[in-house]
Amino acid sequence: MKLLMTFMLLVFALDCSAQSIADIARKERDRQKQVQSKVVITGGLTTTTTAGTASTAAAPASTPAPAVKSGELTDNKGRNEKFWRGAFQQARDNVARAEARIQLLDLKVKDLNTQLLRQDDIFNKEGRLGPEITAAQKELEDARKLADQAKQNLVDLEDELRKSGGLAGWAR
């Protein structure tokens, strides 16, 4: 009798713990997907669906509804995440290119100054290296202005994203 009772208790304990944490997490995710609201823009109406209920409100007549794929998020101007990520990547590449050019020109100016200090003959010092140093310094100043402009373009792009109502994560 004790053996039968122990066996039944063991079977009951195994049956109770049969649901794993992964199963519970899957069920919770499915439940949350059903509960989350979804906004669908069709024509001039905005429909919000939450857990099987639907409500309809008139959208402003002055802004036409953009053609959007189902489930795709866009900002106020109809631009999606792909557009913004591409724009930010291009802006970051421009900043990186400008900073690399600054470093290159800075090394060129330093090299020319070193050559100026090492030269013995006056002709090479003043006749050749002087104008080269001046031109390289001018290029360096221009490159710094372009780098500042590229950085400002990146900041302006961030402001435009914020003003257009896009998600902040689209800037990554």
Secondary structure as a PSIPRED ss2 file (coil, helix, strand):
# PSIPRED VFORMAT (PSIPRED V4.0)

   1 M C   1.000  0.000  0.000
   2 K H   0.000  1.000  0.000
   3 L H   0.000  1.000  0.000
   4 L H   0.000  1.000  0.000
   5 M H   0.000  1.000  0.000
   6 T H   0.000  1.000  0.000
   7 F H   0.000  1.000  0.000
   8 M H   0.000  1.000  0.000
   9 L H   0.000  1.000  0.000
  10 L H   0.000  1.000  0.000
  11 V H   0.000  1.000  0.000
  12 F H   0.000  1.000  0.000
  13 A H   0.000  1.000  0.000
  14 L H   0.000  1.000  0.000
  15 D H   0.000  1.000  0.000
  16 C H   0.000  1.000  0.000
  17 S C   1.000  0.000  0.000
  18 A C   1.000  0.000  0.000
  19 Q C   1.000  0.000  0.000
  20 S C   1.000  0.000  0.000
  21 I H   0.000  1.000  0.000
  22 A H   0.000  1.000  0.000
  23 D H   0.000  1.000  0.000
  24 I H   0.000  1.000  0.000
  25 A H   0.000  1.000  0.000
  26 R H   0.000  1.000  0.000
  27 K H   0.000  1.000  0.000
  28 E H   0.000  1.000  0.000
  29 R H   0.000  1.000  0.000
  30 D H   0.000  1.000  0.000
  31 R H   0.000  1.000  0.000
  32 Q H   0.000  1.000  0.000
  33 K H   0.000  1.000  0.000
  34 Q H   0.000  1.000  0.000
  35 V H   0.000  1.000  0.000
  36 Q C   1.000  0.000  0.000
  37 S E   0.000  0.000  1.000
  38 K E   0.000  0.000  1.000
  39 V E   0.000  0.000  1.000
  40 V E   0.000  0.000  1.000
  41 I E   0.000  0.000  1.000
  42 T E   0.000  0.000  1.000
  43 G C   1.000  0.000  0.000
  44 G C   1.000  0.000  0.000
  45 L E   0.000  0.000  1.000
  46 T E   0.000  0.000  1.000
  47 T E   0.000  0.000  1.000
  48 T E   0.000  0.000  1.000
  49 T E   0.000  0.000  1.000
  50 T E   0.000  0.000  1.000
  51 A C   1.000  0.000  0.000
  52 G C   1.000  0.000  0.000
  53 T E   0.000  0.000  1.000
  54 A E   0.000  0.000  1.000
  55 S E   0.000  0.000  1.000
  56 T E   0.000  0.000  1.000
  57 A E   0.000  0.000  1.000
  58 A E   0.000  0.000  1.000
  59 A C   1.000  0.000  0.000
  60 P C   1.000  0.000  0.000
  61 A C   1.000  0.000  0.000
  62 S C   1.000  0.000  0.000
  63 T C   1.000  0.000  0.000
  64 P C   1.000  0.000  0.000
  65 A C   1.000  0.000  0.000
  66 P C   1.000  0.000  0.000
  67 A C   1.000  0.000  0.000
  68 V C   1.000  0.000  0.000
  69 K C   1.000  0.000  0.000
  70 S C   1.000  0.000  0.000
  71 G C   1.000  0.000  0.000
  72 E C   1.000  0.000  0.000
  73 L C   1.000  0.000  0.000
  74 T E   0.000  0.000  1.000
  75 D C   1.000  0.000  0.000
  76 N C   1.000  0.000  0.000
  77 K C   1.000  0.000  0.000
  78 G C   1.000  0.000  0.000
  79 R C   1.000  0.000  0.000
  80 N E   0.000  0.000  1.000
  81 E H   0.000  1.000  0.000
  82 K H   0.000  1.000  0.000
  83 F H   0.000  1.000  0.000
  84 W H   0.000  1.000  0.000
  85 R H   0.000  1.000  0.000
  86 G H   0.000  1.000  0.000
  87 A H   0.000  1.000  0.000
  88 F H   0.000  1.000  0.000
  89 Q H   0.000  1.000  0.000
  90 Q H   0.000  1.000  0.000
  91 A H   0.000  1.000  0.000
  92 R H   0.000  1.000  0.000
  93 D H   0.000  1.000  0.000
  94 N H   0.000  1.000  0.000
  95 V H   0.000  1.000  0.000
  96 A H   0.000  1.000  0.000
  97 R H   0.000  1.000  0.000
  98 A H   0.000  1.000  0.000
  99 E H   0.000  1.000  0.000
 100 A H   0.000  1.000  0.000
 101 R H   0.000  1.000  0.000
 102 I H   0.000  1.000  0.000
 103 Q H   0.000  1.000  0.000
 104 L H   0.000  1.000  0.000
 105 L H   0.000  1.000  0.000
 106 D H   0.000  1.000  0.000
 107 L H   0.000  1.000  0.000
 108 K H   0.000  1.000  0.000
 109 V H   0.000  1.000  0.000
 110 K H   0.000  1.000  0.000
 111 D H   0.000  1.000  0.000
 112 L H   0.000  1.000  0.000
 113 N H   0.000  1.000  0.000
 114 T H   0.000  1.000  0.000
 115 Q H   0.000  1.000  0.000
 116 L H   0.000  1.000  0.000
 117 L H   0.000  1.000  0.000
 118 R H   0.000  1.000  0.000
 119 Q C   1.000  0.000  0.000
 120 D C   1.000  0.000  0.000
 121 D C   1.000  0.000  0.000
 122 I H   0.000  1.000  0.000
 123 F H   0.000  1.000  0.000
 124 N H   0.000  1.000  0.000
 125 K H   0.000  1.000  0.000
 126 E H   0.000  1.000  0.000
 127 G H   0.000  1.000  0.000
 128 R H   0.000  1.000  0.000
 129 L H   0.000  1.000  0.000
 130 G H   0.000  1.000  0.000
 131 P H   0.000  1.000  0.000
 132 E H   0.000  1.000  0.000
 133 I H   0.000  1.000  0.000
 134 T H   0.000  1.000  0.000
 135 A H   0.000  1.000  0.000
 136 A H   0.000  1.000  0.000
 137 Q H   0.000  1.000  0.000
 138 K H   0.000  1.000  0.000
 139 E H   0.000  1.000  0.000
 140 L H   0.000  1.000  0.000
 141 E H   0.000  1.000  0.000
 142 D H   0.000  1.000  0.000
 143 A H   0.000  1.000  0.000
 144 R H   0.000  1.000  0.000
 145 K H   0.000  1.000  0.000
 146 L H   0.000  1.000  0.000
 147 A H   0.000  1.000  0.000
 148 D H   0.000  1.000  0.000
 149 Q H   0.000  1.000  0.000
 150 A H   0.000  1.000  0.000
 151 K H   0.000  1.000  0.000
 152 Q H   0.000  1.000  0.000
 153 N H   0.000  1.000  0.000
 154 L H   0.000  1.000  0.000
 155 V H   0.000  1.000  0.000
 156 D H   0.000  1.000  0.000
 157 L H   0.000  1.000  0.000
 158 E H   0.000  1.000  0.000
 159 D H   0.000  1.000  0.000
 160 E H   0.000  1.000  0.000
 161 L H   0.000  1.000  0.000
 162 R H   0.000  1.000  0.000
 163 K H   0.000  1.000  0.000
 164 S H   0.000  1.000  0.000
 165 G C   1.000  0.000  0.000
 166 G C   1.000  0.000  0.000
 167 L C   1.000  0.000  0.000
 168 A H   0.000  1.000  0.000
 169 G H   0.000  1.000  0.000
 170 W H   0.000  1.000  0.000
 171 A H   0.000  1.000  0.000
 172 R C   1.000  0.000  0.000
